[in-house]
Each structure stands twice: as C-alpha cells, then as structure tokens.
Amino acid sequence: MISLPDFKEKQILVVNAEWGSRPSLKFQNDNIVFSKNGKVVNRASCHKVFALFVAGDISLSSGLLKKGREHGVSIFLAKHNFEVYAALSAFAAGNYLLRQKQYTLSKEEELKIAKYIVKNKIGNQFSLLKGSKLLASKEADVAQKEIAKQIDEVLDDQSLLGIEGNMSRRFYGMYFGEIGWLRRSPRAKQDIPNFLMDMGYTFLFNMIDGLLSLHGFDTYKGCYHKLFFQRKSLACDAMEPFRCVIDKQIQKSYNLKQVNEKDFRIVQGKYVLDLSKNTKYAQLFAEAIMGNKEDLFTFIREYYRFVMDPANPFPIFDIKVK
C-alpha cells in the first residue's frame, strides 16, 4: 500500500492526443514517453506519476500497460471532452478482509457513514459561501447547525438525499450567481459552468477511485450511494466532501478571466471545448486537485482505518478557503 511520503511526490499527467499527429505513449527506461509523428515530445518518471489522463485516440504500448500497473500508475482513456470511456486502474488485489467488512455493514452503519459524508460536504459548501462573502458567518453557522440537526434526526437514505439536494441547489445558486447560473444538469452540458463541472468532477472522481483501489476497496460498494449496475458507488461517496475543490476552482477561474466563451462551441445542443483548449482547462483542474492531494490521500487512508475498525475516527476534509 502506498505511503503518504511517497504520494506527496506523485503527479497527474494530462495528454492531449491531437488528430493526425500519430500520438503514442510507451514505457522506456523507467519513463513514460509521449511522442508525436515518431518524435519524443515529453517524458516523465513513472515513479512520480499517480494518474495518466489521455484525451483522444492514441497508441499505447503493452510495456506501458504492464509497467504502469507494476508502478501503481492508473491510466484513463477519454474522449476529447474528457468523458472517460476506459480505465486501467492500479489496485491492491486480494484484500478480502476489507471487502468482507464493506459488504457486512448493517443498514444503520451505512446510514451513519452517509450522514458523516453529507455533513462534511455541506460544511465545505458553507465554508465557501462564507469565504466568498456571500453569506455572513453568523448566519451560515446558524444554518449549518440547523441542517446538521436535521441530518442527525434522519431515519432513511431518501430523507438524507433530500436534505443534501436542497442544500446543493441553494449553494450553487448563491456561489455561481454572478456567472449566470441556471441549474445543475450532470452530463447535459447545457452551459459552460455545467461543462466545467462535468470535466472537473471527472478528474476528481477518477483520482479518488484510483486511491480507493490502491487500498483494496471494492469501489462499487458504497454507503450513501447504493449498489447500482456499473456505478462505482464508493468513489461517488468519497468524492462528495471534495466537490467543493472543483467548485472553488471554477469560481476562481471565472474571477481571473481564465474562462473564455470563445474556447467553446455548441454541437447538437451541447457545449463542447475546442480541441486546442483541452490542455488549458485540464491543467486548471489537475492543479486544483493536486493542491489537495495530501488531504485526499489522508481522507482515504483514514476511511480505510475506520472501515477496518469503527473505533477509529471518521475522516473529515476541511476545504482551504484562501
């Protein structure tokens, strides 16, 4: 299992595979080598890479797939809009005791975990609202305590979903009010903010899924998100407190004028990103996630310890507002 000191040295690589340039990735002398038209463009030590995102069609060598798994490098293949269609994740196989504990959690224990997750997410949403001066500290604290009380009194998953959904709608409306926010529409890409959320959340989801896999979790078995065909419910659970990392980056990018409407176009009713601008926006989210990589690692490690022994404290992630 990877340690925190080792993980501190890791990074995310993003490769934009341009059409017609014959892009390829291979493993050579402990390096991941990216080439175009037969010429080496860049290389990175496999010892310093945690995840590799490839947008577009590319040639991958069998050596890269083999050595990538040996060195704990997860490879994600995506369309040019960063919709992941295949994942080659590194994982810790055979941790049957951990998975046994996952599948023998009672409904009461799962609901307790779900409450922890939702409280953490909502707490970070209030932190961002206070940090952006969109909500007075006193007002936010009172509202947060009231919601926490409601969560404590919840007796079923559906009621908890309702509380979380109502708060998220309120949060998005306030936090993104200045950029013409309408509503959250996952995967619909009806506007630029929703496109950016889909993109950022995809990066975050796969990063967390990779960390969970390295610890040996069955990422399809969650507590807040229930079992559903081909849905990695545990990864969905674990990313909830961290969604605000992406939300914060989107607001920051708008404030710094890094988001340009001319970078986008509409195809069949959906916003798409110009291929030449993929790397620009991918880098924004990659940097935001890597800026919180130690918190991500610690959260997953502490969650692992909690599942193995509930006497351990449940992990909490507090977003850095400034």
C-alpha positions in Angstrom: 0.0 0.0 0.0 1.4 3.4 -0.9 2.5 5.7 1.9 1.9 9.5 2.3 5.5 10.5 1.8 5.6 8.5 -1.5 2.2 10.0 -2.6 3.4 13.6 -1.9 5.8 13.1 -4.9 3.1 11.9 -7.3 1.5 14.0 -10.0 -1.3 13.8 -12.6 -0.3 13.8 -16.3 -2.7 15.0 -18.9 -2.1 14.1 -22.6 -3.9 15.8 -25.4 -3.8 13.4 -28.4 -4.3 15.6 -31.4 -5.8 14.0 -34.5 -3.4 13.4 -37.3 -0.2 13.7 -35.2 0.2 9.9 -34.7 0.4 10.3 -30.9 1.8 7.4 -28.8 2.7 6.5 -25.3 5.3 3.9 -24.3 7.5 2.9 -21.4 11.2 3.4 -21.7 14.0 3.4 -19.1 11.5 3.9 -16.2 9.9 6.8 -18.0 6.5 7.3 -19.6 7.3 8.7 -23.1 4.9 10.8 -25.2 5.6 11.0 -28.9 4.1 12.7 -31.9 4.9 11.7 -35.5 7.7 9.5 -34.2 9.4 12.3 -32.2 9.6 12.4 -28.4 7.6 15.4 -27.1 7.8 14.8 -23.4 8.7 12.2 -20.8 8.0 11.7 -17.0 9.4 9.3 -14.5 6.9 6.5 -13.7 7.9 6.8 -10.1 6.4 10.3 -9.9 3.1 9.6 -11.8 -0.1 8.6 -10.0 -2.6 9.0 -12.8 -2.4 9.5 -16.6 -5.4 11.0 -18.4 -5.4 10.7 -22.2 -7.9 12.8 -24.2 -8.3 11.5 -27.8 -7.1 8.5 -29.8 -3.6 7.3 -29.1 -1.4 4.2 -29.4 -0.3 2.6 -26.1 2.5 0.0 -25.8 1.9 -3.2 -23.9 5.0 -2.4 -21.9 3.4 0.8 -20.7 0.3 -1.1 -19.5 2.4 -3.8 -17.8 4.9 -1.4 -16.1 2.2 1.1 -15.3 0.3 -1.4 -13.2 3.6 -2.5 -11.5 4.4 1.1 -10.5 0.8 1.9 -9.4 0.0 4.2 -12.4 -3.7 4.4 -13.3 -4.4 5.2 -17.0 -7.7 6.8 -18.0 -8.7 7.0 -21.7 -11.2 9.7 -22.5 -12.9 11.4 -25.4 -11.8 14.9 -26.3 -14.4 16.3 -23.9 -12.8 14.3 -21.1 -15.6 11.8 -20.8 -13.8 8.7 -19.6 -14.6 5.5 -21.6 -12.0 3.1 -20.2 -9.9 2.9 -17.1 -6.8 0.8 -16.4 -6.5 1.3 -12.7 -3.8 0.1 -10.4 -5.2 -1.8 -7.5 -4.4 -3.8 -4.4 -5.8 -7.3 -5.1 -6.8 -9.8 -2.5 -7.7 -7.6 0.4 -10.7 -9.9 1.2 -11.0 -8.8 4.8 -11.6 -5.2 3.9 -14.2 -6.2 1.3 -15.8 -8.6 3.7 -16.2 -5.7 6.1 -17.6 -3.5 3.3 -20.3 -6.0 2.5 -21.3 -6.8 6.1 -22.0 -3.2 7.2 -25.5 -3.0 8.5 -28.1 -0.5 7.2 -27.7 1.5 10.3 -23.9 1.6 9.9 -24.2 2.6 6.3 -26.6 5.4 7.2 -24.3 6.6 9.9 -21.4 6.8 7.3 -23.7 8.6 4.8 -24.5 11.2 7.4 -20.8 11.9 8.1 -20.3 12.3 4.3 -23.2 14.7 3.8 -22.4 16.8 6.9 -18.8 17.2 5.6 -19.9 18.2 2.1 -22.4 20.7 3.4 -19.9 22.1 5.9 -17.5 22.8 3.0 -20.2 24.4 1.0 -20.9 26.8 3.9 -17.2 27.5 4.2 -17.0 28.6 0.5 -20.1 30.8 0.9 -18.5 32.5 4.0 -15.1 32.8 2.3 -16.7 34.5 -0.7 -18.6 36.9 1.5 -21.9 35.5 0.0 -23.2 34.6 3.5 -22.4 36.2 6.8 -20.5 33.9 9.2 -23.1 34.1 11.9 -26.0 33.3 9.5 -24.0 30.5 8.0 -23.2 28.9 11.3 -26.8 29.0 12.5 -28.0 27.5 9.2 -25.3 24.8 9.3 -26.2 23.8 12.8 -29.8 23.5 11.9 -29.1 21.3 8.9 -26.7 19.2 11.0 -29.6 18.7 13.5 -31.9 17.6 10.6 -29.3 15.2 9.4 -28.9 13.7 12.9 -32.7 13.1 13.0 -32.9 11.4 9.6 -34.0 7.8 9.6 -33.6 6.8 6.0 -31.5 7.4 2.9 -34.1 9.2 0.9 -34.6 11.9 3.5 -30.9 12.4 3.6 -30.8 12.7 -0.1 -33.5 15.4 0.1 -31.5 17.5 2.6 -28.3 17.2 0.6 -30.1 18.1 -2.7 -31.8 21.1 -1.2 -28.6 22.5 0.2 -26.7 21.9 -3.1 -29.3 23.8 -5.1 -29.1 26.7 -2.6 -25.3 26.6 -2.7 -24.9 26.5 -6.5 -27.4 29.4 -6.9 -25.5 31.6 -4.5 -22.0 30.6 -5.3 -22.3 30.8 -9.0 -24.9 33.6 -9.1 -22.6 36.0 -10.9 -21.9 33.7 -13.8 -25.5 33.3 -14.9 -26.2 30.0 -13.1 -29.4 28.2 -14.0 -29.3 24.7 -12.6 -27.0 21.7 -12.2 -27.5 19.3 -15.1 -25.0 16.5 -15.0 -23.7 15.3 -18.4 -26.1 17.5 -20.3 -23.5 20.3 -20.9 -26.2 22.8 -21.4 -23.9 25.7 -20.5 -20.2 26.4 -19.8 -20.4 26.1 -15.9 -22.0 22.7 -16.2 -19.5 21.6 -18.8 -16.6 22.7 -16.5 -18.2 20.9 -13.5 -18.5 17.7 -15.5 -14.9 18.0 -16.5 -13.6 18.8 -13.1 -15.7 16.2 -11.3 -14.5 13.5 -13.7 -10.9 14.3 -12.8 -11.7 14.2 -9.1 -13.8 11.0 -9.3 -11.1 9.1 -11.1 -8.4 10.3 -8.7 -10.4 9.1 -5.7 -11.3 5.9 -7.4 -7.6 5.2 -8.0 -6.8 5.9 -4.3 -9.6 3.6 -3.2 -8.4 0.9 -5.5 -4.8 1.1 -4.2 -6.2 0.5 -0.7 -8.0 -2.6 -1.9 -11.6 -1.3 -1.7 -14.4 -2.6 -3.8 -15.3 0.8 -5.3 -18.7 -0.4 -6.4 -19.9 -0.9 -2.8 -20.8 2.5 -1.3 -22.9 3.6 1.7 -24.5 6.9 0.7 -24.7 5.9 -3.0 -26.2 2.4 -3.1 -25.3 -0.6 -5.3 -26.3 0.2 -8.9 -25.2 -1.6 -12.1 -21.7 -0.4 -13.2 -21.7 2.6 -10.8 -18.7 3.0 -8.6 -20.8 4.0 -5.6 -17.9 4.2 -3.1 -16.0 6.6 -5.3 -19.2 8.7 -5.6 -19.4 8.7 -1.8 -15.8 9.6 -1.1 -15.8 12.5 -3.6 -18.8 14.3 -2.1 -16.8 16.3 0.5 -14.2 17.2 -2.2 -16.6 18.5 -4.8 -16.1 22.0 -3.4 -12.4 21.8 -4.6 -13.7 21.9 -8.2 -16.4 24.4 -7.4 -13.9 26.7 -5.9 -11.6 26.4 -8.9 -14.4 27.2 -11.3 -15.3 30.4 -9.4 -11.6 31.3 -9.2 -11.1 30.7 -13.0 -14.1 33.0 -13.8 -12.8 35.7 -11.5 -9.3 35.5 -13.1 -10.9 35.7 -16.6 -9.4 32.3 -17.4 -12.7 31.0 -18.8 -13.3 32.4 -22.3 -16.6 31.7 -24.1 -14.7 31.7 -27.4 -13.0 28.5 -26.3 -16.3 26.7 -26.6 -18.9 25.9 -29.3 -22.3 24.3 -29.4 -22.7 20.9 -31.1 -26.1 19.2 -31.2 -27.3 21.4 -28.3 -24.3 20.7 -26.1 -21.3 22.8 -25.2 -18.0 21.3 -26.3 -14.5 22.6 -25.9 -12.2 23.4 -28.8 -9.6 20.7 -29.0 -6.7 23.2 -28.8 -8.0 24.4 -25.5 -8.3 20.9 -23.8 -5.0 21.2 -22.0 -5.7 24.7 -20.7 -8.8 23.7 -18.7 -7.5 20.2 -17.8 -4.5 21.8 -16.2 -6.7 24.1 -14.1 -8.5 21.2 -12.5 -5.4 19.0 -12.3 -3.6 21.7 -10.3 -6.6 22.2 -8.0 -6.8 18.5 -7.2 -3.0 18.1 -6.8 -3.1 21.1 -4.5 -5.2 19.0 -2.2 -3.6 15.6 -2.8 -2.4 15.1 0.7 -5.9 15.7 2.1 -7.3 13.3 -0.5 -4.8 10.6 0.5 -5.3 11.1 4.2 -9.1 11.0 3.9 -9.0 7.7 2.0 -6.4 6.2 4.4 -8.4 7.2 7.4 -11.6 5.9 5.9 -9.8 2.6 5.3 -8.9 2.5 9.0 -12.4 3.4 10.0 -13.9 0.5 8.0 -11.4 -1.9 9.4 -12.1 -0.7 12.9 -15.1 1.7 13.6 -13.4 2.7 16.9 -11.1 4.9 14.7 -12.4 8.4 13.9 -14.3 9.0 10.7 -12.2 11.3 8.4 -13.1 14.9 7.8 -11.9 17.1 4.9 -12.0 20.9 5.6 -11.5 22.9 2.4 -8.9 25.7 2.4 -10.9 28.8 1.7 -7.9 31.0 0.9 
